[in-house]
Amino acid sequence: MENTRVLFFEEDIHYTLKEKDKISTWILNAVHSEEFEKIGLINYIFCSDDYLLEINKEYLNHDTYTDIITFDTSTDGKEISADIFISIERVKENAKNFKVSFLSELHRVMIHGILHLCGYDDSSEKEELEMREQENYYLKKLEEVK
């Protein structure tokens, strides 16, 4: 996986992702499984609800909280590059609401952003179901990464 990079940042909060190498390998494996030829730079930016709300307003004209916003920065259809913003506060809230662990929900959100980049959508019920199936598939694959 030459010249591939998955980087993790924090913006306006303090959050340190554990097992960065394992998560990076998992993300890269998922992208390769979706048959993309190249992986450019994938930046995960962990932030607060308010930070992500401002991005949502400014760039998407949505005045709502969300757990993730993915900006595709790829230059062609054969490469995946992106800036993926994730609200740690929203992920914590969703984990509580869905009665799952914080890490489980965070990993789901992380792979959700990647799946959007790979062409999956969740606008309709059918697409949402397919997206959820793919998320579950890749969440199981994370358990296999050493």
N, C-alpha and C positions, 0 to 999 in steps of 0.2 A: 504494500500500500504506500508506494513512494509518493512523496510530496502531498501527503494528506495531513490535514490538521483539524482538530476539534479543540477549541479553546473555551475557557470558562472565565467569566468576569462577573463582577458585582457592581451595581450602580445604586447608590443612595441607601443601601442596606449592608449588613454584614451577613454573608452566607458563604460557607465554604463547602463545596461538593466533595464528598468522600469518594474514594476509589475512582479518581479521574481517569486513570489509564484503562481500567475495566470499562467504564462508561464510554470512553472514546472508542475503544475496540468494538464495543457493542453497536455504537452508532455507525461506524465505518462498515461493519459487517452487514448491517441492515441496508445501507445504501447500495453496497455491492450486490446483495441479494435481489435488490430491485433493478439490477442490471444497468446501472449507470457506469459509464466508462471512466469518468474522472470525478474526484472529489476535491473541491477547492477548499476554501476556508469556511468552516462552520463555527460561528461564534454564538455561544450561549451567554446571555446577559441576564443575570438574576437581579430582580429589582422589587420595588414596593408596588402596592396597588396604585398609589397616586402617580408614581412615575409612569407606569404602563397606561393609566388612564389618559395622561397627557399625550402620550404617543398615539393612543387610539383616537383622541380628538383631532390632533394635528394632522396625522397622515391618513386616517381612515374615515374621518368625520363621524365617528361613533362616540357618543357620550355615555359609555357604559364601562364597567369594570370587566376585565377578562383575565384569564389565566395565562394566555400566550398570544403573542403576535409574531408571525414569521415573515421576514422580509427576504425574498429571493434575490440574491445578488449574483446569480449565475449569468455567465455571458453567452451560453448556448445551451441547447437542450440535452447535451451529453454530459454536462457537468452539474454538480450540486455545490452551491455556495450560498451561505445565508447568514443573516443576523437573526437570532431567535431570542426574543425577550420573554422572560417568564416571571410572573409575579409570585414570589414566595408566599406572600400573605394569602393570595387567592388559592394557591395550591394547598396551603394548610387548612383553609376554610373548606375547600372542596373535599379534602381527605376526611375531615370531621363529618361533613354532611353525607358522604358516601360510605362512611364507616370502614375506611381502609387506612393503612399506615401512610404517613407523610411521604416516605420514600417511594412507596408503590405509586402514589398519585403523581409525584414528581417525575418518575420514570415514564409513566403513561403520557404525561404532557410533553416530555422531551421527545418521545418517539412519535407523538401526534404531529409535532412540527415537521419532523423529517418526512413523515408520510405525506403531508401536504406538498412538500417539495418534490416528492416522487410521483405526484399526479393524483393522489387520492383526494376526494372531496367529501364533505359531510353536510351538504346543503339539503339533501332529501333524506327521508327515513331509510331508504335502501342504501344510499351512500354512507350514511352514519353507521349502519349495521356492518357494512363491509369495512369501514375504518376501524370500528371497535374490534372486529375479528383480527385485523392486521395488528392492531395494538397488542392484543392478547398473545398473538403468535410471537411477536418480537419481545414481549415481556418474558415469555418462557425462554427465549433465546438468551436473554440477559443472565438467567440462572446458569446457563452453560458456559459463560465466559469465565475464564480463570483469572 
